[in-house]
Amino acid sequence: MEHWIPVCTIDDIAVLGSRRISRAKGLDIAVFRNDRDEVFALLDRCPHKGGPLSQGIVFGTSVACPLHNWTIDLEGGCAKAPDEGCTPKFSVKVTGSVVHLDTSELATLALDLTRPRAGPVASTGAVGDQTFEVQAPHTA
């Protein structure tokens, strides 16, 4: 049974833009609006390198990832050829001007996915019980 929660109004989302919705657990949801006032919701994580899709450029029913320009279909969450991979899609309902997301999906979908680590903290980490360190290449 679907239970819907209001998350914003359609006017809270810029035309050809997005809005991030935080969850109690898991990564944020990106809610997008195109130039035909259609609304879509995806996990705010590109399937390629984990870039924030909410910062991408919306065109038609697609969003371009801001990191490597992968084109992600807003209706299904999958990358367009020749790229491959999908990000989870969330159900959206618009009643009047209010945008709703499914509470069950918010509480259960993609809770195990994380954003990739980048920057100085990405150079060290734990794999199993062993700690590894990435060294810069040697220069002559």
C-alpha positions in Angstrom: 0.0 0.0 0.0 1.4 3.4 -1.0 1.6 6.2 1.5 2.6 9.6 0.2 4.5 12.4 2.0 4.5 16.0 0.7 8.1 17.1 0.2 7.8 20.5 -1.6 5.7 22.4 -4.1 6.4 22.3 -7.8 7.3 26.0 -7.6 10.1 25.1 -5.1 11.9 23.3 -8.0 13.3 25.6 -10.6 12.3 24.9 -14.2 15.0 22.7 -15.6 16.4 22.3 -12.1 16.2 20.1 -9.0 15.8 20.0 -5.3 17.4 17.6 -2.8 15.3 15.8 -0.3 17.1 14.4 2.8 16.1 11.0 4.3 16.5 9.6 7.8 18.8 6.9 6.3 20.5 6.7 3.0 21.6 9.2 0.4 19.5 12.2 -0.6 16.8 12.1 -3.3 17.0 14.5 -6.2 13.6 15.8 -7.4 13.8 17.2 -10.9 11.4 19.5 -12.9 11.6 19.8 -16.7 10.3 22.5 -19.0 6.9 20.8 -19.3 6.5 20.8 -15.5 7.0 17.0 -15.3 8.5 15.9 -12.0 10.9 13.0 -11.5 12.8 11.6 -8.5 16.1 9.7 -8.5 18.7 8.9 -5.9 21.1 11.8 -5.9 24.0 9.6 -7.2 25.2 9.0 -10.7 25.8 5.3 -11.5 29.2 6.1 -13.0 31.3 7.7 -10.2 28.6 8.8 -7.8 28.3 12.4 -8.8 25.5 14.5 -7.4 22.8 14.4 -10.1 20.9 17.3 -8.4 23.7 19.6 -9.6 23.4 18.4 -13.2 21.7 20.1 -16.2 18.1 19.0 -16.9 17.0 18.8 -20.5 13.8 17.0 -21.7 13.5 13.9 -19.6 17.2 13.6 -18.9 19.9 15.0 -16.6 23.6 15.4 -17.4 25.8 14.4 -14.5 28.0 17.3 -13.5 31.1 15.2 -13.1 31.5 13.4 -16.4 28.5 14.5 -18.5 26.8 11.1 -18.4 23.1 11.4 -19.6 20.7 9.8 -17.1 17.1 9.1 -18.1 14.8 10.8 -15.5 11.9 8.4 -16.1 13.9 5.2 -15.4 17.2 6.3 -13.8 19.4 4.5 -16.4 22.3 6.0 -18.3 21.8 6.4 -22.0 24.0 4.5 -24.5 26.9 4.1 -24.9 27.1 4.5 -21.1 25.7 1.8 -18.8 24.3 1.7 -15.3 21.3 2.9 -13.4 20.5 4.8 -10.2 17.4 4.0 -8.2 14.2 5.7 -9.3 11.5 6.9 -6.7 7.8 7.2 -7.4 6.4 10.8 -7.5 2.9 12.1 -7.3 1.9 15.7 -7.9 -1.4 16.8 -6.4 -2.3 20.3 -7.4 1.1 22.0 -6.9 2.3 19.7 -4.1 5.0 17.1 -4.9 4.8 13.8 -2.9 7.2 10.9 -2.5 6.3 7.3 -1.5 7.2 6.8 2.2 7.8 3.1 1.8 10.4 3.8 -1.0 12.0 6.5 1.0 12.5 4.1 4.0 13.7 1.1 2.0 15.2 1.9 -1.4 19.0 2.1 -1.9 19.9 2.4 1.8 23.1 0.5 1.2 24.5 2.9 -1.5 27.1 5.4 -0.4 28.7 8.4 -2.1 32.3 7.6 -3.2 35.1 9.2 -1.1 37.2 11.8 -2.9 40.0 14.2 -2.0 42.8 13.6 0.6 40.7 11.2 2.7 40.3 8.8 -0.2 44.0 8.0 -0.3 43.9 5.8 2.8 41.3 3.4 4.0 40.5 -0.1 5.2 39.9 -3.1 3.1 38.8 -6.0 5.2 41.1 -6.1 8.2 44.1 -4.6 6.3 44.8 -0.9 6.0 46.3 0.3 2.8 47.8 3.6 1.7 48.0 4.9 -1.9 51.3 6.6 -2.7 51.9 9.3 -5.2 53.8 8.3 -8.3 57.6 8.7 -8.2 59.1 11.5 -10.2 62.6 11.5 -11.6 
